[in-house]
Amino acid sequence: DADARTTSGFHPKAHLWDNGNDAIDELKNVIRVRQKAIDQFSENAIRFHTPMASLEDVFVPVYNYHRYQLEATCKLIGGMNYSYSIRGDQQDKPQILPKATQEKALQAVLDCLSPNLLTMPDKIMQLIPPRPPMYYGVGELFAKRTGMSFDPVAAAEALTDFELSFLFNPERANRLVQFKAQANTIGWDDVLDAIITKTWKAPMQKGLKGEVQLQTQQMVLTWLLGLGQSDQANYIVRSICFDRLQTLKQYAAQMQKSHISLKAHYSYAMERINKPKDISLPQHKEMAPGAPIGCDFDEN
């Protein structure tokens, strides 16, 4: 399994659940399955005389259905094929993944940051009321910032944070810099530019999709600020982060003038860039565990 032998910077058990011979193609297939499940989701997912709030328990694995295939695809970016060879066994030497493979993987995972994928349909939210008291803390549920009411924005936050944790992993960024110098593959500068273009510079959406999009933009900024100050990132990675932060600040200043309704969003972004150590990095909501009960390995 080439994916299982791709360096990750994370615990090796963390990607045991990916499928298919090609992680990227399988991610696209999994996304299609996920979308069909969302389209068909209804109150029929629970038994009669069951609280409608229990639909949340059923919808959590549907919404996060692609998480493991997404993880496997992220690991192709800045990845390499290798085996734990010993002298004389004639196994292949470590090989940096081809540039085309990494570019294809990057595009596939960036599509997963789209507001269209992250935003739940209205019909789903209208189905799920607040949970009855005796059902608090029962099951794997979405994290919330809205008290009793269902919180689709926090669910999108958790899923986005899950993906960004792989894309902004300092070990991956360091490898991208090194591999670009060694083998002319994509580098951390290319990856970061693609992330910013896909999130900050994408056409603005309206309604709840727009709110999710703004949240994703600020989360990208959070991870960028964090990596730029990380002791685990090498100097080249940190210098690239610094440069893109300055460019992003200029972009936010321009957008603030032409998008008055989003003035607060862009002003906050500029202030965070100006004073990265004065404004603490927020703690994002986390996804429901997903792994089987008793599976308590450390993914960090």
N, C-alpha and C positions, 0 to 999 in steps of 0.2 A: 504494500500500500504506500504509494509515493507520498500521499498527504500525511500519513502517520510518521513519515521520516523527514518531514519538513520542519525546520527549526521554528520555534514559537516563542520562547521566552516564558512559557507557562508550563504548568504541570502536564506531562504527557497524557494523562488520563482525560484531560479536558476536551479532547476532540474524538473520543471513541465512537460517538454516535453519528458521524457523518456517513453519507451513503454515496453510491455511484462510483463509476470508474474515473469520472472527471468532476472534481469538486465544484467547478464553476458552472458547468452545464446543469449539474444536479441542483445547485442553488436556484437557478432559474426555474427548474421544474418544481422545486419545493415551494417557491413563491406562487406559482400557478395553482398548486394544490391548496395553499393557504388562502388564496383569494377565493377559490371556489367554496371552501369551507365557510368563509366569512359571508359570502353571498347567500349561502343556504342556511345560515344560522338563524334559529328561531326558538320559540318557547318549547318546541318539540324536543329540545336537547335535555329537558328534565322531565321527571315523572309528574303526573297529576298530584295535586295537594302538596307539592313541594314549593317552598317560598321562591318567588321569581328572582329574588336576589341570588339564589344558587346558580343562576345562569352565569354569573361572574366566574364561579369555580370552573365551569366548563369552557368558558371563553378564554381564560388565561392561556392554556396550552395551544389554542387555535391562533391567537394573536402572536404568540411567541414561537410559533411552529417552526420557523426557519432558523432559530437561534444557533443550532449546532452546525448546520450547513454553512451558515454565515461565518461562524468561527473558523471552520476549516478553510473557507475561501480567503478569509483575511490572512491566514497563515501562509498563503502562497506569495503574499507581498513581502519582499525582502526575505524570501524563503530559499532553501537549498535542499537538494536530495542528498542523503548520506546514509551510511550504514555503520554500525559499530564494528568495524572490521578489525582484524588482527593481522599481524605480519604473516604473509604467505597464503592468505585465504583467497586472493585474487578477486576480491569484491571491488566494485566500482569506487573510485575516489569521490569525495564530496564535489557536487556540481551545483553552481548557482542556477536557479531556475531561469529559463529564457525570458528575455525582455517581453516578448509577445504574451507569454503566459501571465506575467505579473501585471501587464497593462490590462489584459482581459479580466483578471481577478479584481483589479482596482475598480474598473468600471462597474462590475457586477455588484460589489459591495457598496459603492457610492449610490447606486440605484436604490439601495435599501434605506438611505437617508432621505428619500423623497417624502414630502408631506402627504402625498397620495397613499403611500404605503403605511406611514406612521399614524395617520388619522383614522379613527374608527368611524364607520358610517353612523348617521343619526339613528337609524333603526335599532342598532345595537344598544346605544346609550339609552334610548327610550324604553327598552325592555327591562333594564336592570334598576330596580329601586334600592333605597338604603336597606341594609341588612337588619333583620330582626335581632333584638338583643342577644338571644341565645345562640346566634350564629356568628357573633364576633370572634375573630381569631381562629376560625375554623377553615381549614383548607389553605391552598396556595392562592393568594389573592393579589390583585394589583395594589401597589403602594399608592397612597392618596395624600393629597394636600388640601382636600376640600371637606374634611370632616366626614359626615355620614354619606354624602352624595357620591355617586360614581365619578371618577376622575380620569377621563381619557387623556388629558394632557400629561399627567404624571405617568401613565402607562407608556406613552410615547417617550417621555423623558428617560425612563428606565431602559427601554429597548435601544434608544439612541446612545445612552451611556455605555451599554454593553458593547456596541460596535466601536465606539470611539476609544474604548479602553484597549482594543487591539490595534487600531490604526495609529494611536499616539503612544504605543508602548516604546519606551526609550531604547530597549535592545533592538527592536525592529528598525527604528529610525537610524540607529548607529550602523546596523547592517546595510541598510539602504545606501547610506553614504559610502560605505566601504565597497559594496558590490558594484556601485556605479563606477567607481574608480577602477575596479578590477576588470569588470566585464561589460562596461557600457550598458548596464541595465537601467531601469528607472531608479532615480535617487529620492532621498527624502524631500528635496526641493520639488520634484515633480509630483510626488504624492500629496504634499501639503498644498501646492497650487491647485491640484484637482479637487481636494476637499473644500477649499475656500470657494472655488468657482461653483461647485455643486450646491453649496449651502448658502454662503453669503451673497453670491452674485447671481443666483437663480431668480427668475421672474417671481415677483411677490404674489402669493396666493391670498384669497379672501376667506373670511369666516374662521372657523376652527382650524382649517388647514393653515391659514396665515399665522394663527397663534402658535401652532406646533412648529411652523417654519422659523419664527422668531426665536422660539425656545432652542431649537437646534443650532441656530447661529450663535447664540450666547454660550451654548454648551461647547461648541467647537472652539470658541474663544477661551473658555475655561481650560480646556485640555491643552490648547496652544500655550497659554500663559504658564500652565503647570510644567509642560515639557521644557519650555524655555528657561525655567528656573531649576530644573531637575539636576541633581548631582550625578545621576545615572546617564545623562545625555552627554555625548562628547562635545567638544567646542564647535565643531562644524555644524552639528545639529542645532545647537543653541544659537549660533550666529544666523542660521537660516530662519529660525523661529523669530529672532529679533527683527530681521529684515522684513518678514511678512507681517509682523505686528505693526510696523511703521506704515507699510503699504495699506494695511487694513484700516488703520486710523485715518489715513487720508481719504480712503474710500468712504468711510462712515461720515466724515465731515462733508463730503460732496453730497451724499445721500440725504443727510439731515436737511440740507437746503432745499432739495427738490421733493422730499417726502415729509411734509410738515406733520402729518398724522403719526409718523413714526419717530418723531424728534426724541422722545424719551429713550427709545430703544438704541438709537445711534449715539446719543449723548452718554448713556451709561456705558456703552462699548468703548467709547473714546476715553472716558474716565478710568475704566479698568486697565486700559493699555498704558495710560499716563502714570498710574499709581498701582502697578501690579502687586506690590508688597503691602500696600495699605488697605486694599479691598480683598478680604479673604476669599479663597476659592470655595464656592458652595459645594456642599455634599449632595450629590444627586441621588434620587430614589433608585433602588435596586430592583431587579427582576425577581420574581418568584424563583426559588431554587431550581426546580425542574428536574434535578438529579433524583434517583431513587432514594427512598428513606434509608438512612444508614450510610449513604455515600457522602462522606464528609471530607474528601480530599481538598487540599488548599490549591486554588487556581492562581494565586498571586506569586 
